Amino acid sequence: MTEFSTNSPTNTSSHLNLFIIGPSGCGKTTQAELIASKYGLTHLSMGQLLRDEINNGTNFGLEAKPYIDQGIWVPDDLVFDVLISKLKALNYQNFIIDGFPRVLNQGRIIEYYLRKQSQPVSLLVHLNVTFQEIMDRRAKKGDEFQDKTRTDNTPEDIAHRQKSYEETIGPIKEYFKSKKILVEIDGNRPVEPIFDDIVKSIQQIKPTLVTISNQINN
């Protein structure tokens, strides 16, 4: 079931700037890839961007590594140094970012950055997935569940990320709900119906883009 928290008029901007969040292992990267493919968006995974910085041995990566290794959030200044450089290359438009914002302050700052560029936050998608469902998926898929190269996949790291998520998700949801750009999606289901519900939510704010996408796919 989808809970859509906006009754506002359709967003008339031709750009689609999306964010998708949820607990670690909820499937947000999978959904982001599907949405990016359907609408021709650039997909950015915040966690992967930081891991790439680590693998490349950059200064950002060296500073971020201790936080990621412990399964805790990377400080905002490091996150934005990495993310804004990527968004600037995209002219701050037509993207979907998964795993961001992780805390309320990040949501407020990215909204400010985009507004300075006359760009909207089109929609924040939140996948509601229980921790038990995530653990069941992890047990079923084993090593295939997440990237084997991750350094933060110990049981302790997983539990810590879940705790951090539970502590920070409430204010994020309330803030974007007040902006009428939050959609809640039941993520305790297979990939296809989740994807269909996200598409329906996008259609509510940008029906012309859905029409264009359908024409391309047909």
C-alpha atoms as an extended CHARMM CRD file, in Angstrom:
* protein
*
       218  EXT
         1         1  MET       CA              0.0000000000        0.0000000000        0.0000000000  PROA      1               0.0000000000
         2         2  THR       CA              1.2360000000        3.4710000000       -0.8810000000  PROA      2               0.0000000000
         3         3  GLU       CA              0.7480000000        6.4690000000        1.3660000000  PROA      3               0.0000000000
         4         4  PHE       CA              1.1180000000        9.6720000000       -0.6340000000  PROA      4               0.0000000000
         5         5  SER       CA              1.3290000000       12.8340000000        1.4280000000  PROA      5               0.0000000000
         6         6  THR       CA              0.6470000000       15.5480000000       -1.1040000000  PROA      6               0.0000000000
         7         7  ASN       CA             -2.4710000000       17.1760000000       -2.4230000000  PROA      7               0.0000000000
         8         8  SER       CA             -0.4780000000       19.9500000000       -4.0330000000  PROA      8               0.0000000000
         9         9  PRO       CA             -0.7600000000       20.8540000000       -7.7460000000  PROA      9               0.0000000000
        10        10  THR       CA              1.3450000000       18.9320000000      -10.2240000000  PROA      10              0.0000000000
        11        11  ASN       CA              4.9720000000       20.0860000000      -10.2420000000  PROA      11              0.0000000000
        12        12  THR       CA              5.3170000000       22.0160000000      -13.4980000000  PROA      12              0.0000000000
        13        13  SER       CA              9.1200000000       21.7910000000      -13.6560000000  PROA      13              0.0000000000
        14        14  SER       CA             10.3400000000       19.5990000000      -16.5000000000  PROA      14              0.0000000000
        15        15  HSD       CA             13.0880000000       18.1790000000      -14.2840000000  PROA      15              0.0000000000
        16        16  LEU       CA             12.7790000000       15.1710000000      -12.0270000000  PROA      16              0.0000000000
        17        17  ASN       CA             14.9550000000       15.2420000000       -8.9150000000  PROA      17              0.0000000000
        18        18  LEU       CA             14.2550000000       12.2380000000       -6.7160000000  PROA      18              0.0000000000
        19        19  PHE       CA             15.5280000000       10.8410000000       -3.4370000000  PROA      19              0.0000000000
        20        20  ILE       CA             14.8620000000        7.3550000000       -2.0840000000  PROA      20              0.0000000000
        21        21  ILE       CA             15.6200000000        6.2950000000        1.4700000000  PROA      21              0.0000000000
        22        22  GLY       CA             14.9570000000        3.4330000000        3.8580000000  PROA      22              0.0000000000
        23        23  PRO       CA             16.7900000000        1.1170000000        6.2380000000  PROA      23              0.0000000000
        24        24  SER       CA             20.0060000000       -0.5500000000        5.1290000000  PROA      24              0.0000000000
        25        25  GLY       CA             19.1980000000       -3.5110000000        2.9000000000  PROA      25              0.0000000000
        26        26  CYS       CA             15.6510000000       -2.3830000000        2.0770000000  PROA      26              0.0000000000
        27        27  GLY       CA             16.2010000000       -2.4990000000       -1.7000000000  PROA      27              0.0000000000
        28        28  LYS       CA             16.4270000000        1.2290000000       -2.3820000000  PROA      28              0.0000000000
        29        29  THR       CA             19.3780000000        0.8710000000       -4.7660000000  PROA      29              0.0000000000
        30        30  THR       CA             17.4900000000       -1.7000000000       -6.8420000000  PROA      30              0.0000000000
        31        31  GLN       CA             14.4730000000        0.5810000000       -7.0770000000  PROA      31              0.0000000000
        32        32  ALA       CA             16.6400000000        3.6130000000       -7.8500000000  PROA      32              0.0000000000
        33        33  GLU       CA             18.2400000000        1.7680000000      -10.7630000000  PROA      33              0.0000000000
        34        34  LEU       CA             14.8230000000        0.8200000000      -12.1640000000  PROA      34              0.0000000000
        35        35  ILE       CA             13.4770000000        4.3650000000      -11.8330000000  PROA      35              0.0000000000
        36        36  ALA       CA             16.6290000000        5.8350000000      -13.3810000000  PROA      36              0.0000000000
        37        37  SER       CA             16.2860000000        3.4900000000      -16.3550000000  PROA      37              0.0000000000
        38        38  LYS       CA             12.6000000000        4.2690000000      -16.8630000000  PROA      38              0.0000000000
        39        39  TYR       CA             12.9390000000        8.0470000000      -16.7620000000  PROA      39              0.0000000000
        40        40  GLY       CA             16.4400000000        8.5200000000      -18.1270000000  PROA      40              0.0000000000
        41        41  LEU       CA             17.8060000000        9.8270000000      -14.8350000000  PROA      41              0.0000000000
        42        42  THR       CA             21.3160000000        9.6970000000      -13.4310000000  PROA      42              0.0000000000
        43        43  HSD       CA             21.4500000000        7.3380000000      -10.4690000000  PROA      43              0.0000000000
        44        44  LEU       CA             23.7150000000        8.2310000000       -7.5710000000  PROA      44              0.0000000000
        45        45  SER       CA             24.1170000000        5.9130000000       -4.5910000000  PROA      45              0.0000000000
        46        46  MET       CA             25.3920000000        7.9240000000       -1.6520000000  PROA      46              0.0000000000
        47        47  GLY       CA             26.9530000000        4.9130000000        0.0180000000  PROA      47              0.0000000000
        48        48  GLN       CA             28.6610000000        3.8120000000       -3.1880000000  PROA      48              0.0000000000
        49        49  LEU       CA             29.9780000000        7.3110000000       -3.8620000000  PROA      49              0.0000000000
        50        50  LEU       CA             31.6860000000        7.2860000000       -0.4800000000  PROA      50              0.0000000000
        51        51  ARG       CA             32.9990000000        3.7450000000       -0.9500000000  PROA      51              0.0000000000
        52        52  ASP       CA             34.3990000000        4.7800000000       -4.3470000000  PROA      52              0.0000000000
        53        53  GLU       CA             36.2450000000        7.6340000000       -2.6760000000  PROA      53              0.0000000000
        54        54  ILE       CA             37.7220000000        5.1350000000       -0.2190000000  PROA      54              0.0000000000
        55        55  ASN       CA             38.7240000000        2.6870000000       -2.9640000000  PROA      55              0.0000000000
        56        56  ASN       CA             40.3190000000        5.5180000000       -4.9250000000  PROA      56              0.0000000000
        57        57  GLY       CA             42.3120000000        6.6470000000       -1.9020000000  PROA      57              0.0000000000
        58        58  THR       CA             41.1180000000       10.2570000000       -2.0560000000  PROA      58              0.0000000000
        59        59  ASN       CA             41.3400000000       12.6280000000        0.8940000000  PROA      59              0.0000000000
        60        60  PHE       CA             37.5610000000       12.4220000000        1.2310000000  PROA      60              0.0000000000
        61        61  GLY       CA             37.7760000000        8.6530000000        1.2460000000  PROA      61              0.0000000000
        62        62  LEU       CA             40.4780000000        8.5490000000        3.8890000000  PROA      62              0.0000000000
        63        63  GLU       CA             38.4060000000       10.7780000000        6.1610000000  PROA      63              0.0000000000
        64        64  ALA       CA             35.1900000000        8.8430000000        5.5490000000  PROA      64              0.0000000000
        65        65  LYS       CA             36.6240000000        5.3330000000        5.9400000000  PROA      65              0.0000000000
        66        66  PRO       CA             36.6990000000        5.1520000000        9.7660000000  PROA      66              0.0000000000
        67        67  TYR       CA             33.0050000000        6.0880000000        9.9270000000  PROA      67              0.0000000000
        68        68  ILE       CA             31.9340000000        3.6000000000        7.2550000000  PROA      68              0.0000000000
        69        69  ASP       CA             34.0580000000        0.8360000000        8.7790000000  PROA      69              0.0000000000
        70        70  GLN       CA             32.1690000000        1.3160000000       12.0370000000  PROA      70              0.0000000000
        71        71  GLY       CA             28.7650000000        1.4230000000       10.3500000000  PROA      71              0.0000000000
        72        72  ILE       CA             28.0240000000        4.9890000000       11.4400000000  PROA      72              0.0000000000
        73        73  TRP       CA             26.9610000000        8.0460000000        9.4470000000  PROA      73              0.0000000000
        74        74  VAL       CA             29.6810000000       10.0200000000        7.7090000000  PROA      74              0.0000000000
        75        75  PRO       CA             29.7490000000       13.7160000000        8.8120000000  PROA      75              0.0000000000
        76        76  ASP       CA             27.7050000000       16.1160000000        6.7080000000  PROA      76              0.0000000000
        77        77  ASP       CA             30.6510000000       18.1550000000        5.4640000000  PROA      77              0.0000000000
        78        78  LEU       CA             32.2950000000       15.1080000000        3.8810000000  PROA      78              0.0000000000
        79        79  VAL       CA             29.0220000000       13.8820000000        2.4190000000  PROA      79              0.0000000000
        80        80  PHE       CA             28.2660000000       17.2120000000        0.7580000000  PROA      80              0.0000000000
        81        81  ASP       CA             31.7920000000       17.6700000000       -0.5820000000  PROA      81              0.0000000000
        82        82  VAL       CA             31.3260000000       14.4300000000       -2.5170000000  PROA      82              0.0000000000
        83        83  LEU       CA             27.6570000000       14.8120000000       -3.4730000000  PROA      83              0.0000000000
        84        84  ILE       CA             27.5890000000       18.4390000000       -4.5930000000  PROA      84              0.0000000000
        85        85  SER       CA             30.4600000000       17.9060000000       -7.0160000000  PROA      85              0.0000000000
        86        86  LYS       CA             28.4250000000       15.1390000000       -8.6770000000  PROA      86              0.0000000000
        87        87  LEU       CA             25.2340000000       17.2030000000       -8.7970000000  PROA      87              0.0000000000
        88        88  LYS       CA             27.0610000000       20.2010000000      -10.2160000000  PROA      88              0.0000000000
        89        89  ALA       CA             28.1800000000       18.0490000000      -13.1500000000  PROA      89              0.0000000000
        90        90  LEU       CA             24.4940000000       17.2400000000      -13.7560000000  PROA      90              0.0000000000
        91        91  ASN       CA             23.4130000000       20.8940000000      -13.5570000000  PROA      91              0.0000000000
        92        92  TYR       CA             21.5430000000       19.8540000000      -10.4120000000  PROA      92              0.0000000000
        93        93  GLN       CA             18.7670000000       18.1370000000      -12.3730000000  PROA      93              0.0000000000
        94        94  ASN       CA             17.2940000000       14.8270000000      -13.5090000000  PROA      94              0.0000000000
        95        95  PHE       CA             18.7370000000       12.4530000000      -10.9350000000  PROA      95              0.0000000000
        96        96  ILE       CA             17.7330000000        9.9260000000       -8.3210000000  PROA      96              0.0000000000
        97        97  ILE       CA             19.8580000000        9.5960000000       -5.1900000000  PROA      97              0.0000000000
        98        98  ASP       CA             19.5180000000        6.5790000000       -2.9420000000  PROA      98              0.0000000000
        99        99  GLY       CA             20.5640000000        6.5260000000        0.6900000000  PROA      99              0.0000000000
       100       100  PHE       CA             20.2520000000       10.2660000000        1.1730000000  PROA      100             0.0000000000
       101       101  PRO       CA             19.3440000000       12.2290000000        3.2440000000  PROA      101             0.0000000000
       102       102  ARG       CA             20.2610000000       10.1720000000        6.2840000000  PROA      102             0.0000000000
       103       103  VAL       CA             19.5950000000       12.9210000000        8.8260000000  PROA      103             0.0000000000
       104       104  LEU       CA             17.2790000000       15.9250000000        8.8090000000  PROA      104             0.0000000000
       105       105  ASN       CA             20.0490000000       18.4940000000        8.4430000000  PROA      105             0.0000000000
       106       106  GLN       CA             21.1530000000       16.8580000000        5.1930000000  PROA      106             0.0000000000
       107       107  GLY       CA             17.6100000000       17.1240000000        3.8570000000  PROA      107             0.0000000000
       108       108  ARG       CA             17.4120000000       20.8170000000        4.6640000000  PROA      108             0.0000000000
       109       109  ILE       CA             20.8200000000       21.5640000000        3.1670000000  PROA      109             0.0000000000
       110       110  ILE       CA             20.2120000000       19.7090000000       -0.1050000000  PROA      110             0.0000000000
       111       111  GLU       CA             16.8740000000       21.4810000000       -0.4630000000  PROA      111             0.0000000000
       112       112  TYR       CA             18.7200000000       24.7860000000       -0.0140000000  PROA      112             0.0000000000
       113       113  TYR       CA             21.3950000000       23.8720000000       -2.5850000000  PROA      113             0.0000000000
       114       114  LEU       CA             18.7900000000       22.8870000000       -5.1620000000  PROA      114             0.0000000000
       115       115  ARG       CA             16.6660000000       25.9670000000       -4.5130000000  PROA      115             0.0000000000
       116       116  LYS       CA             19.7370000000       28.1590000000       -5.1650000000  PROA      116             0.0000000000
       117       117  GLN       CA             19.9210000000       26.5070000000       -8.5850000000  PROA      117             0.0000000000
       118       118  SER       CA             16.1640000000       27.0000000000       -9.1550000000  PROA      118             0.0000000000
       119       119  GLN       CA             15.7070000000       23.2340000000       -8.9180000000  PROA      119             0.0000000000
       120       120  PRO       CA             13.0730000000       21.3730000000       -6.8840000000  PROA      120             0.0000000000
       121       121  VAL       CA             13.1880000000       18.3520000000       -4.6570000000  PROA      121             0.0000000000
       122       122  SER       CA             10.5450000000       16.5720000000       -6.7310000000  PROA      122             0.0000000000
       123       123  LEU       CA              9.8630000000       13.6680000000       -4.3860000000  PROA      123             0.0000000000
       124       124  LEU       CA             11.3180000000       11.8140000000       -1.4220000000  PROA      124             0.0000000000
       125       125  VAL       CA             10.4200000000        8.1200000000       -1.5240000000  PROA      125             0.0000000000
       126       126  HSD       CA             10.6020000000        6.2270000000        1.7460000000  PROA      126             0.0000000000
       127       127  LEU       CA             10.5810000000        2.4260000000        1.6590000000  PROA      127             0.0000000000
       128       128  ASN       CA              8.9140000000        1.0130000000        4.7460000000  PROA      128             0.0000000000
       129       129  VAL       CA             10.5950000000       -2.3460000000        5.3790000000  PROA      129             0.0000000000
       130       130  THR       CA             10.7190000000       -4.1900000000        8.6870000000  PROA      130             0.0000000000
       131       131  PHE       CA             14.0650000000       -5.2270000000       10.1130000000  PROA      131             0.0000000000
       132       132  GLN       CA             12.8660000000       -8.8360000000       10.1970000000  PROA      132             0.0000000000
       133       133  GLU       CA             12.1100000000       -8.7310000000        6.4620000000  PROA      133             0.0000000000
       134       134  ILE       CA             15.5880000000       -7.3610000000        5.7840000000  PROA      134             0.0000000000
       135       135  MET       CA             17.2240000000      -10.0680000000        7.8780000000  PROA      135             0.0000000000
       136       136  ASP       CA             15.1350000000      -12.7460000000        6.1510000000  PROA      136             0.0000000000
       137       137  ARG       CA             16.3060000000      -11.4720000000        2.7510000000  PROA      137             0.0000000000
       138       138  ARG       CA             19.8810000000      -11.3550000000        3.9580000000  PROA      138             0.0000000000
       139       139  ALA       CA             19.6960000000      -14.9500000000        5.2240000000  PROA      139             0.0000000000
       140       140  LYS       CA             18.0680000000      -16.1720000000        1.9950000000  PROA      140             0.0000000000
       141       141  LYS       CA             20.5130000000      -14.5300000000       -0.4010000000  PROA      141             0.0000000000
       142       142  GLY       CA             23.6640000000      -14.8220000000        1.6900000000  PROA      142             0.0000000000
       143       143  ASP       CA             26.7010000000      -13.1310000000        0.1810000000  PROA      143             0.0000000000
       144       144  GLU       CA             24.6450000000      -11.9820000000       -2.8060000000  PROA      144             0.0000000000
       145       145  PHE       CA             22.4980000000       -9.7220000000       -0.6330000000  PROA      145             0.0000000000
       146       146  GLN       CA             24.9260000000       -6.7730000000       -0.6910000000  PROA      146             0.0000000000
       147       147  ASP       CA             28.2660000000       -5.8710000000       -2.2140000000  PROA      147             0.0000000000
       148       148  LYS       CA             30.9100000000       -8.2480000000       -0.8760000000  PROA      148             0.0000000000
       149       149  THR       CA             33.4900000000       -5.4530000000       -0.9010000000  PROA      149             0.0000000000
       150       150  ARG       CA             31.6470000000       -3.5400000000        1.8120000000  PROA      150             0.0000000000
       151       151  THR       CA             33.6190000000       -3.2450000000        5.0320000000  PROA      151             0.0000000000
       152       152  ASP       CA             30.5520000000       -2.6000000000        7.2020000000  PROA      152             0.0000000000
       153       153  ASN       CA             28.6000000000       -5.8390000000        6.8990000000  PROA      153             0.0000000000
       154       154  THR       CA             29.3190000000       -7.4530000000       10.2480000000  PROA      154             0.0000000000
       155       155  PRO       CA             26.2760000000       -8.2360000000       12.4300000000  PROA      155             0.0000000000
       156       156  GLU       CA             27.3500000000       -5.4250000000       14.7440000000  PROA      156             0.0000000000
       157       157  ASP       CA             27.5660000000       -2.9220000000       11.8720000000  PROA      157             0.0000000000
       158       158  ILE       CA             24.1760000000       -3.9820000000       10.5370000000  PROA      158             0.0000000000
       159       159  ALA       CA             22.5510000000       -3.5800000000       13.9440000000  PROA      159             0.0000000000
       160       160  HSD       CA             24.2220000000       -0.1950000000       14.4110000000  PROA      160             0.0000000000
       161       161  ARG       CA             22.9740000000        1.0770000000       11.0380000000  PROA      161             0.0000000000
       162       162  GLN       CA             19.4630000000       -0.0630000000       11.8460000000  PROA      162             0.0000000000
       163       163  LYS       CA             19.5670000000        1.7180000000       15.1990000000  PROA      163             0.0000000000
       164       164  SER       CA             20.8440000000        4.9160000000       13.5780000000  PROA      164             0.0000000000
       165       165  TYR       CA             18.1130000000        4.7250000000       10.9460000000  PROA      165             0.0000000000
       166       166  GLU       CA             15.3810000000        4.2930000000       13.5540000000  PROA      166             0.0000000000
       167       167  GLU       CA             16.7050000000        7.2650000000       15.5150000000  PROA      167             0.0000000000
       168       168  THR       CA             16.8770000000        9.6430000000       12.5420000000  PROA      168             0.0000000000
       169       169  ILE       CA             14.0820000000        8.6840000000       10.1290000000  PROA      169             0.0000000000
       170       170  GLY       CA             11.1910000000       10.3150000000       12.0280000000  PROA      170             0.0000000000
       171       171  PRO       CA             12.2790000000       13.9670000000       11.6570000000  PROA      171             0.0000000000
       172       172  ILE       CA             13.1960000000       13.4430000000        7.9850000000  PROA      172             0.0000000000
       173       173  LYS       CA              9.7600000000       12.0550000000        7.1910000000  PROA      173             0.0000000000
       174       174  GLU       CA              7.9430000000       14.7780000000        9.0990000000  PROA      174             0.0000000000
       175       175  TYR       CA              9.9170000000       17.5440000000        7.3870000000  PROA      175             0.0000000000
       176       176  PHE       CA              9.2990000000       16.3400000000        3.8370000000  PROA      176             0.0000000000
       177       177  LYS       CA              5.7120000000       15.4380000000        4.6540000000  PROA      177             0.0000000000
       178       178  SER       CA              5.1860000000       19.0530000000        5.6820000000  PROA      178             0.0000000000
       179       179  LYS       CA              6.5750000000       20.0380000000        2.2670000000  PROA      179             0.0000000000
       180       180  LYS       CA              4.0670000000       17.6640000000        0.6220000000  PROA      180             0.0000000000
       181       181  ILE       CA              6.7760000000       15.7930000000       -1.2420000000  PROA      181             0.0000000000
       182       182  LEU       CA              6.9890000000       12.5600000000        0.7850000000  PROA      182             0.0000000000
       183       183  VAL       CA              5.6430000000        9.2400000000       -0.4510000000  PROA      183             0.0000000000
       184       184  GLU       CA              5.6550000000        6.1370000000        1.7370000000  PROA      184             0.0000000000
       185       185  ILE       CA              5.9110000000        2.7880000000       -0.0400000000  PROA      185             0.0000000000
       186       186  ASP       CA              5.3750000000       -0.6570000000        1.4710000000  PROA      186             0.0000000000
       187       187  GLY       CA              8.7210000000       -2.3130000000        0.8160000000  PROA      187             0.0000000000
       188       188  ASN       CA              7.8660000000       -5.6840000000        2.3660000000  PROA      188             0.0000000000
       189       189  ARG       CA              7.0220000000       -7.0680000000       -1.0770000000  PROA      189             0.0000000000
       190       190  PRO       CA              8.7270000000       -8.2640000000       -4.2590000000  PROA      190             0.0000000000
       191       191  VAL       CA             10.5580000000       -5.7510000000       -6.4570000000  PROA      191             0.0000000000
       192       192  GLU       CA              7.8670000000       -5.3750000000       -9.1390000000  PROA      192             0.0000000000
       193       193  PRO       CA              4.8950000000       -4.1110000000       -7.0830000000  PROA      193             0.0000000000
       194       194  ILE       CA              7.1660000000       -1.7280000000       -5.1830000000  PROA      194             0.0000000000
       195       195  PHE       CA              8.4240000000       -0.3120000000       -8.4670000000  PROA      195             0.0000000000
       196       196  ASP       CA              4.8770000000        0.0090000000       -9.8060000000  PROA      196             0.0000000000
       197       197  ASP       CA              3.8030000000        1.9900000000       -6.7430000000  PROA      197             0.0000000000
       198       198  ILE       CA              6.7630000000        4.3550000000       -7.0400000000  PROA      198             0.0000000000
       199       199  VAL       CA              5.9170000000        4.9610000000      -10.6930000000  PROA      199             0.0000000000
       200       200  LYS       CA              2.3040000000        5.7180000000       -9.7570000000  PROA      200             0.0000000000
       201       201  SER       CA              3.5380000000        8.2470000000       -7.2070000000  PROA      201             0.0000000000
       202       202  ILE       CA              5.7430000000        9.9600000000       -9.7780000000  PROA      202             0.0000000000
       203       203  GLN       CA              2.7890000000       10.0190000000      -12.1680000000  PROA      203             0.0000000000
       204       204  GLN       CA              0.8230000000       12.0370000000       -9.6230000000  PROA      204             0.0000000000
       205       205  ILE       CA              3.3740000000       14.8450000000       -9.6560000000  PROA      205             0.0000000000
       206       206  LYS       CA              4.6040000000       14.6060000000      -13.2610000000  PROA      206             0.0000000000
       207       207  PRO       CA              2.0850000000       12.8300000000      -15.4940000000  PROA      207             0.0000000000
       208       208  THR       CA              3.6370000000       14.2010000000      -18.6850000000  PROA      208             0.0000000000
       209       209  LEU       CA              6.9600000000       12.5500000000      -17.8870000000  PROA      209             0.0000000000
       210       210  VAL       CA              5.1900000000        9.2400000000      -17.4140000000  PROA      210             0.0000000000
       211       211  THR       CA              3.5170000000        9.7020000000      -20.8010000000  PROA      211             0.0000000000
       212       212  ILE       CA              6.8630000000       10.4460000000      -22.4280000000  PROA      212             0.0000000000
       213       213  SER       CA              8.4200000000        7.4270000000      -20.7440000000  PROA      213             0.0000000000
       214       214  ASN       CA              5.6060000000        5.1750000000      -21.9040000000  PROA      214             0.0000000000
       215       215  GLN       CA              6.0290000000        6.4260000000      -25.4540000000  PROA      215             0.0000000000
       216       216  ILE       CA              9.7430000000        5.6440000000      -25.3480000000  PROA      216             0.0000000000
       217       217  ASN       CA              9.1590000000        2.1960000000      -23.8690000000  PROA      217             0.0000000000
       218       218  ASN       CA              6.4840000000        1.4280000000      -26.4510000000  PROA      218             0.0000000000
